[in-house]
Structure formats: structure tokens, C-alpha cells
Amino acid sequence: MNTPSAAPTPERAAPERAAPVRILQRLDWKVIRRLDGILQGDYRTLFYGYGVDFADLREYQPEDDIRYIDWNVTARMNTPYVRQYVEDREITAWFLLDLSPSVDFGTAQGMKRSVLIDFVGTLARLLTRHGNRIGAMFYGGGPQKTDGRPIQAGKGRVTGRIEHTIPARGGRNQVLRLVNDLLDQPRLPRASFTDLTPLLEGGLNAIKKRSLVFIVSDFICEPGWDRPLALLNQRHEVMAVRLWDPREVELPDIGLIVMEDAETGEQMYVDTHDRRFRQRFADAPHRREAALDQSFKHAGVDVLSLSTEEDLVRAIVRFATLRRQRRH
């Protein structure tokens, strides 16, 4: 369950009031310029890719794609080695975006949906300005039966569905369209827990050419999504971006409050003075975190955790550093 959120501020927590052009200008000035200065315009640690030009050899590591093992070098060195390639001149990147009700959780300082828009806008801008193409799939956790017919909230199993797809194209106008469609995407009514399996399977079925795939979600969802994630990672280079808010992992001692589940809308009174309750509240996300880490590790997927309170530039640089260390 998530605690109630305060009213959003116009600039960060309610980006729907800002035009896509203004958002892109803000990201260019406050995020991308800083990234260019820190990474010196070299984004290979983020978008290594699988092109046709050989780059280097390194020892095989667990979860590496066995298709890139160099068997001749492996035989000579008596140790598995894999080939690395420079990124394609034209990368196709896809954003699989979870816009279920729990992504709307946050406070006046920031909401997970705001972080999602900033991250997607930044990465889309970085990719397209180098001539690459981007596309997106919007997932909604709105109520529907497994046969696709609408149902009333709370009745039957809710599977969620892909609400909107933006075909992959290049250019600044494509970035503006992506940001605009994100701002126009309505917040969904609370109905039931999210199931990310349709989003991942939709990516498996729709994305034919090997691509760079970003899965942006808080991963507060039904189990079972790890298998399609592993299948998706076998065909593409997949990165998971996990959104979270500090108030989801630690409950302050503020007395009797009403807590509301961000997915179902269920409410209950709790006494935050109760130290044992606060401890149980803190234990739950730790268990979820351990399960998520295991799922990502099993699928061989790199993970970037984005907090609503963390500087986006610092988070992306940290992620680039981890990817660089893993490559070497």
C-alpha cells in the first residue's frame, strides 16, 4: 500500500500543464547539457549496441549472449571470450512504459510519472539527435477481462493492456510527439493489481528488428513477468528502469492516518505510532526488492533505479558507470 500523496506542484509534479516544447527545452538545458559535460558526449556506456563493426574481445561473463562467443580465441586461451561490437549507426530504441495507477504516486516534490516523463524525454532526445529512431508502447492497468471486454472495477481478473503505440521514427518531432502523448495519457481508475506480462509480450510480438528496449515501471505488479522479460532480453538489449518513492519504503511516525492502495483504491486506518507496524511496513519493500533483484539477475537485465528525490543526471551517470564496469 502507498501513503496518500500531497497535491502536486505545477512545475515538477504536474507536467501535464507544461507544453512538450517547454519540457524538452528544460531537459536540454538542465539535464542533457550536464550529461554532455560529464560523459563528454560519449554515450557508448549507455547504448553499446550490436552492430557490424568489431570493437573488442573480453572474457565471458554470466548472462552474456552465447551467440557472441569467439570460439577460436576461446580454444587458444582455454577460457570463453565474447566479441563486442560498436553500436549500430542507426539504433532503434523502444520505450515500454507502465502507466498503471501506482505510477501516479508521489508528493508535492515529485511523482513517479513526472520522473518517467523526464527520463523518457531525456533518453529519446539523446538517441534521436544522433540519427536513431524511437518508438513507445503505453501500458494501462485499466479493468478488462481476458477476452478484452470491459468489466467493472473489482470484478474479475484484471490483466491490463497496451493502450497506445507510437511507431518508431527519428527526429525532434518524434520526441515532441512522445512527450505530448505521455502528457495526454489519462490517469487510470484504480481497479486491481498491475500485470506487466501483456506489455512484455506485446514488445516480443511487435518489435521485430533487434533493438534497445527500455522498460520503465515501478514493478509493483502481479508475478509472472520475469519469463517474458528473459525472452525479450534474448532478442534485444533490454534495460529495466525501476521507479520508486522513499515514502513507499519508510513510514513516518505521524499518528493515525488513512492509507490507500495506489492500484486498487482500497483504504484503511493505520496507527503510525505503532513501531511494530512501521517495521512490518518497512520489511515488505525489502522483500519485494530482493525478489526484483533476483528476477532481473535471472533475466540478465541491467537495472537503473530512479527515485523521485534523486537528481536525474546523477542517476544516469551512476548507471553509465555500472554498465562500463560490467562491459570491462
MOGIDA-V91844 format. One record per backbone hydrogen bond with DSSP energy under -0.5 kcal/mol. CO is the residue of the C=O (numbers start at 0). NH is the residue of the N-H. E is the energy in kcal/mol with one decimal. If there is no record, write none. Layout:
co = (CO:CO)
nh = (NH:NH)
e = (E:E)
This chain:
co = (1:8:8:13:14:18:19:20:21:22:23:24:25:26:26:27:30:31:32:33:34:35:38:40:42:42:51:52:55:57:60:63:64:65:67:68:69:70:71:72:73:73:79:80:81:83:83:85:90:90:91:92:93:93:94:94:95:95:96:96:99:100:101:102:104:106:107:109:110:111:112:113:114:115:116:117:118:119:120:121:122:123:124:126:126:127:132:133:134:135:136:136:137:137:138:139:141:143:144:148:151:153:156:160:160:163:164:165:168:170:171:172:173:174:175:176:177:178:179:180:193:194:195:196:197:198:199:200:201:202:205:210:210:211:211:212:212:213:213:214:214:215:216:218:219:223:224:225:226:227:228:229:230:231:231:235:236:237:238:239:239:240:240:241:243:244:245:245:249:251:254:256:256:257:258:259:260:262:265:267:269:269:270:272:273:274:275:276:277:278:279:280:281:282:283:284:285:286:287:288:289:290:291:292:293:294:295:295:296:301:302:303:303:304:305:306:310:311:312:313:314:315:316:317:318:319:320:321:322:323)
nh = (259:12:13:16:17:22:23:24:25:26:27:28:29:30:31:32:34:35:36:37:38:39:41:42:45:46:53:85:83:81:63:65:67:68:82:70:73:74:75:76:77:78:59:69:57:54:55:50:92:132:211:134:95:213:96:136:97:215:98:138:102:103:104:112:111:109:8:106:114:115:116:117:118:119:120:121:122:123:124:125:126:127:128:129:131:130:92:168:94:165:96:138:162:163:98:160:159:158:147:144:154:155:158:139:162:137:166:135:133:174:175:176:177:178:179:180:181:182:183:184:221:197:199:200:201:202:203:204:205:206:207:212:236:93:213:214:238:95:215:216:240:97:242:220:193:227:228:229:230:231:232:233:234:234:235:237:212:301:214:241:303:216:242:305:307:247:248:249:251:253:271:258:269:3:267:1:264:190:260:258:256:271:273:274:277:278:279:280:281:282:283:284:285:286:287:288:289:290:291:292:293:294:295:296:297:298:299:300:299:239:304:241:305:306:243:309:314:315:316:317:318:319:320:321:322:323:324:325:326:327)
e = (-1.4:-0.6:-1.2:-1.7:-1.8:-2.1:-2.5:-2.3:-2.4:-2.4:-2.6:-2.2:-3.1:-1.9:-2.8:-1.6:-2.4:-2.7:-1.7:-2.2:-3.3:-0.9:-1.9:-0.8:-1.2:-2.8:-0.6:-2.3:-2.8:-2.9:-2.2:-0.5:-1.9:-1.5:-3.4:-0.9:-2.3:-2.2:-1.9:-2.8:-1.5:-0.7:-2.8:-2.6:-1.8:-3.4:-1.3:-1.2:-0.6:-2.3:-2.4:-2.0:-0.6:-3.1:-0.8:-2.6:-0.5:-2.3:-0.8:-3.4:-1.9:-1.7:-1.3:-1.1:-2.3:-1.1:-0.7:-2.4:-2.0:-2.4:-2.3:-2.4:-2.7:-2.7:-2.6:-2.2:-2.7:-2.6:-2.0:-2.5:-2.3:-2.5:-1.8:-1.1:-1.8:-1.8:-2.8:-2.2:-2.1:-3.1:-3.0:-0.6:-2.4:-1.2:-2.2:-2.5:-0.5:-0.8:-2.2:-3.0:-2.0:-0.5:-0.6:-3.1:-0.8:-3.3:-0.6:-1.9:-3.0:-1.1:-2.3:-2.3:-2.2:-2.6:-2.7:-2.8:-1.9:-2.3:-2.0:-1.0:-4.0:-0.6:-2.1:-2.9:-2.0:-1.9:-2.2:-2.2:-2.2:-2.2:-0.9:-0.6:-2.4:-2.8:-0.5:-0.5:-2.9:-3.2:-0.7:-0.6:-3.2:-2.7:-2.1:-1.1:-0.5:-0.5:-1.6:-2.1:-2.1:-2.3:-2.1:-1.1:-0.9:-0.7:-1.9:-0.8:-3.0:-0.9:-2.7:-0.6:-2.7:-2.4:-0.6:-3.1:-1.5:-2.5:-1.5:-1.1:-0.5:-1.3:-2.5:-0.5:-2.4:-0.6:-2.0:-1.1:-2.2:-1.1:-2.8:-3.0:-2.4:-0.8:-1.5:-0.7:-2.1:-1.9:-2.2:-2.6:-2.0:-2.1:-1.6:-0.9:-1.0:-2.1:-2.2:-2.7:-2.1:-2.1:-2.5:-2.6:-1.9:-2.1:-2.7:-2.4:-2.4:-1.8:-0.9:-2.3:-0.6:-2.8:-0.5:-2.4:-0.6:-0.6:-2.1:-1.0:-2.1:-2.4:-2.5:-2.3:-2.2:-2.6:-2.4:-2.1:-2.3:-2.3:-2.3:-2.1:-2.3:-1.5)
